[in-house]
Amino acid sequence: MVILGAGPIGLLFTTLFRAAGASKLIVSEPSEFRRKAAETCGATTVIDPRREDLQAVVTDQLPEGPNIVVEAVGPLLPHAIELVGGHGRVLQFGHDESVEPAVPVGTMLKKEVVIFGAFIGRHSFERTAAIMGSGILPLDTIVSHRLPLGKVHEGLELLRRGEGIKIILEPEEE
């Protein structure tokens, strides 16, 4: 399996796939801070796509191609389609309204790729709460910082520098 992006959603997918028994789990993430978190969450291989060739790593470790690629960033659907193996599945979970990626239709058809779109909705909250309560999620890794509300700008700067994952802002007591 391949996961594109090690933000909060990518890390949750990493943890859940690992808990479900995935033996090879490749995560691609440019931020060093988030790559370390992906290792903690169970990724077997973590790469920096700015410095390493993800396709070469995938071909080496999964010669038939991954059966599942999770796109947890937003604009990487074309890349996910290129990476997935024949008859594989792509889960498009990343969401970025400002991006309209060109879909490589020929590749998608030749590989007979199935693409699933997913969005957190009202029907997933109960199951999500149960999973969070189970203790299998490394929430201490995914929630990288807890800051008082007055430090919102510090939290945003941590995210901009790639040194934060999920930052919780807590109301300040008076």
C-alpha positions in Angstrom: 0.0 0.0 0.0 1.1 3.6 -0.6 -0.1 6.7 1.2 0.6 10.1 -0.3 0.9 12.6 2.5 1.6 12.2 6.2 -0.7 14.8 7.6 -3.3 13.8 10.2 -5.4 11.9 7.7 -2.4 10.1 6.1 -1.2 9.1 9.5 -4.6 7.8 10.5 -4.7 5.7 7.3 -1.1 4.5 8.0 -2.1 3.4 11.5 -5.3 1.7 10.5 -3.7 -0.2 7.5 -0.8 -1.3 9.8 -3.3 -2.5 12.4 -5.2 -4.4 9.7 -2.0 -6.3 8.8 -0.4 -4.4 5.9 3.1 -5.8 5.6 4.4 -3.2 3.2 3.3 0.4 3.8 5.1 3.1 1.8 4.4 6.7 2.9 5.5 9.7 0.8 5.9 13.0 2.6 8.1 16.1 2.1 8.2 17.2 5.7 10.9 15.6 7.8 8.8 16.1 11.0 5.8 14.3 9.4 8.0 11.5 7.9 9.2 10.7 11.5 5.6 10.6 12.6 4.7 8.2 9.8 7.5 5.8 11.0 6.0 6.0 14.5 2.6 5.2 13.1 3.8 2.0 11.4 5.0 2.9 7.9 7.6 0.3 6.7 9.2 2.8 4.2 9.0 6.6 4.3 10.4 8.7 1.5 10.9 12.4 0.8 9.4 12.8 -2.7 11.6 15.8 -3.4 14.7 13.8 -3.0 13.7 10.2 -3.8 11.9 8.7 -6.8 8.7 7.3 -5.3 7.9 5.3 -8.4 11.3 3.5 -8.2 10.8 2.7 -4.5 7.3 1.4 -5.2 8.5 -0.7 -8.2 11.3 -2.1 -6.1 9.2 -3.0 -3.1 5.9 -3.8 -4.8 6.8 -5.1 -8.3 3.1 -5.7 -9.2 2.2 -2.3 -7.9 0.3 -1.5 -4.7 -3.2 -2.7 -4.5 -4.3 0.5 -2.7 -3.0 4.0 -3.0 -4.5 6.6 -0.6 -4.3 10.2 -1.8 -4.4 12.2 1.4 -3.1 15.6 0.0 -5.5 16.9 -2.6 -3.9 17.4 -5.9 -2.2 14.1 -6.4 -4.9 11.9 -8.0 -3.0 11.6 -11.3 0.1 10.4 -9.4 -2.0 7.9 -7.4 -3.4 6.5 -10.6 0.1 6.1 -12.1 1.4 4.4 -8.9 -1.4 1.9 -8.3 -1.1 -1.6 -9.7 -3.5 -3.2 -12.2 -7.0 -3.7 -10.8 -5.9 -1.6 -7.8 -7.9 0.9 -5.9 -7.3 4.6 -5.3 -8.9 6.3 -2.3 -9.1 10.0 -3.0 -9.4 11.5 0.5 -7.3 14.6 0.2 -9.4 17.7 -0.6 -8.3 20.9 -2.2 -11.0 23.0 -3.9 -8.4 25.1 -5.7 -6.8 22.2 -7.6 -8.3 20.5 -10.7 -5.9 17.8 -11.5 -5.8 16.3 -15.0 -6.8 12.6 -14.7 -4.7 10.2 -16.9 -7.7 8.4 -18.3 -5.7 6.1 -20.6 -3.7 4.8 -17.6 -6.8 4.5 -15.4 -8.6 2.4 -18.1 -5.6 0.2 -19.0 -5.0 -0.7 -15.3 -8.8 -1.0 -14.6 -8.3 1.2 -11.6 -11.2 1.7 -9.2 -11.3 5.2 -7.6 -13.2 5.9 -4.4 -13.9 9.3 -3.2 -14.4 9.8 0.6 -15.5 12.6 2.7 -16.0 12.8 6.4 -19.7 13.1 7.0 -22.3 12.7 9.6 -22.5 8.9 9.2 -18.9 8.4 10.2 -18.7 10.2 13.5 -20.0 7.3 15.6 -17.6 4.8 14.1 -14.7 7.3 14.4 -15.4 7.9 18.1 -15.4 4.1 18.6 -12.0 3.8 16.9 -10.6 6.7 18.8 -11.8 5.1 22.1 -10.2 1.8 21.2 -6.7 3.1 21.8 -5.2 1.8 18.5 -4.6 5.3 17.2 -1.4 7.0 18.2 -3.1 10.2 18.9 -0.1 11.5 20.8 1.9 11.4 17.6 -0.9 12.8 15.4 -1.7 15.7 17.7 1.8 17.2 17.6 1.0 20.3 19.6 -1.5 21.7 22.1 -1.4 25.5 22.4 -3.5 28.2 24.1 -5.9 29.9 21.7 -3.8 33.1 22.0 -0.9 31.3 20.2 -2.9 30.6 17.1 -0.3 32.4 15.0 2.5 30.2 16.5 0.5 27.1 15.5 0.1 28.4 12.0 3.8 29.0 11.7 4.6 25.5 12.9 2.4 24.2 10.1 4.0 26.4 7.5 7.4 25.2 8.5 6.3 21.6 8.4 6.9 21.1 12.1 3.3 20.4 13.1 0.7 17.8 12.2 -2.5 18.4 14.1 -2.4 21.3 16.4 -5.1 21.7 19.0 -5.9 25.2 20.2 -7.3 25.2 23.7 -9.3 28.1 25.3 -7.4 30.0 27.8 -8.6 30.1 31.4 -9.3 33.5 32.8 
